[in-house]
Amino acid sequence: YCVEFRTESLSHHCALENRPYARWMQYLREGHTVCVTCQPPAMNTDTQRCAGDGHNADGGKILHWEAIGNSQCQGTWKKIRQLEHCSCPLVHSFIFT
């Protein structure tokens, strides 16, 4: 499944990232909608959910995220909705880990 979030804040460290495999962090912006896919092996086999997906959070709850590969690239977002398939552009699509 896929979860759409609206980014509320992010650290300036995201924009400074220039390693080839991590340049996607430069495209993160406050106020943008991003999609995050939950799939194995991040999915818990018992609950069929990914940790941090905001399952019990309403739209007003601010949740924290952190980028893999650069723990200083982090911020907050609010859950918009859960979908079966992501509809965000590829540059705004991510995977739970």
C-alpha positions as CSV (number, residue, x, y, z in Angstrom):
1,Y,0.0,0.0,0.0
2,C,1.0,3.6,-0.3
3,V,0.7,6.6,2.1
4,E,0.5,10.2,0.9
5,F,2.1,12.8,3.3
6,R,2.5,16.6,3.1
7,T,5.9,17.7,4.2
8,E,5.7,20.2,7.0
9,S,9.4,20.8,7.7
10,L,12.8,19.6,6.7
11,S,16.4,20.2,7.7
12,H,18.7,22.3,5.6
13,H,21.0,19.2,5.4
14,C,18.7,17.7,2.7
15,A,19.5,20.4,0.2
16,L,23.3,20.0,0.9
17,E,23.3,16.3,-0.1
18,N,25.3,15.8,-3.3
19,R,26.3,12.1,-3.2
20,P,25.1,10.5,-6.5
21,Y,22.8,7.9,-4.8
22,A,21.3,10.5,-2.4
23,R,20.7,13.5,-4.7
24,W,16.9,12.9,-4.4
25,M,17.1,14.6,-1.0
26,Q,17.7,17.9,-2.8
27,Y,14.2,17.8,-4.3
28,L,12.4,17.7,-1.0
29,R,10.3,20.8,-0.3
30,E,8.0,22.0,2.5
31,G,4.4,21.8,1.5
32,H,4.9,19.1,-1.2
33,T,3.0,15.9,-1.3
34,V,5.1,12.8,-1.2
35,C,4.2,9.1,-1.5
36,V,5.7,6.3,0.6
37,T,5.2,2.7,-0.4
38,C,5.0,-0.1,2.3
39,Q,6.3,-3.4,1.0
40,P,8.4,-6.3,2.2
41,P,10.8,-6.5,4.0
42,A,9.8,-3.3,5.8
43,M,6.2,-4.6,6.2
44,N,5.5,-6.4,9.5
45,T,4.3,-9.9,8.7
46,D,1.8,-10.0,11.6
47,T,0.2,-6.6,11.1
48,Q,0.8,-6.2,7.4
49,R,1.8,-2.6,8.1
50,C,5.1,-0.5,8.0
51,A,6.3,1.2,11.1
52,G,5.8,5.0,10.9
53,D,3.0,4.9,8.3
54,G,0.7,7.0,10.5
55,H,-2.0,4.3,10.6
56,N,-3.7,5.7,13.7
57,A,-2.9,9.3,13.0
58,D,-5.5,11.8,11.9
59,G,-4.6,14.5,9.3
60,G,-3.7,17.0,12.0
61,K,-1.0,14.9,13.7
62,I,2.6,15.8,12.9
63,L,4.8,12.8,12.3
64,H,8.6,12.6,12.1
65,W,10.7,11.2,9.2
66,E,14.4,10.6,8.6
67,A,16.2,9.8,5.3
68,I,18.2,6.6,5.0
69,G,21.8,7.4,4.2
70,N,21.8,10.8,5.7
71,S,20.3,10.9,9.3
72,Q,20.7,14.7,9.3
73,C,18.2,15.0,6.4
74,Q,15.0,14.8,8.5
75,G,11.8,16.6,9.1
76,T,8.1,16.3,9.8
77,W,5.0,15.5,7.7
78,K,1.2,15.0,8.0
79,K,-0.6,12.0,6.7
80,I,-3.1,12.8,3.9
81,R,-4.4,9.4,3.0
82,Q,-3.6,5.7,2.4
83,L,-4.0,4.3,-1.2
84,E,-3.5,0.9,-2.8
85,H,-1.2,2.4,-5.5
86,C,1.0,5.5,-5.3
87,S,0.1,8.4,-7.6
88,C,3.1,10.8,-7.0
89,P,5.7,11.6,-9.5
90,L,8.8,9.3,-9.3
91,V,10.9,12.0,-7.7
92,H,8.4,12.3,-4.8
93,S,8.0,8.6,-4.3
94,F,9.8,6.7,-1.5
95,I,9.8,3.4,0.3
96,F,9.5,2.6,4.0
97,T,12.5,0.8,5.4
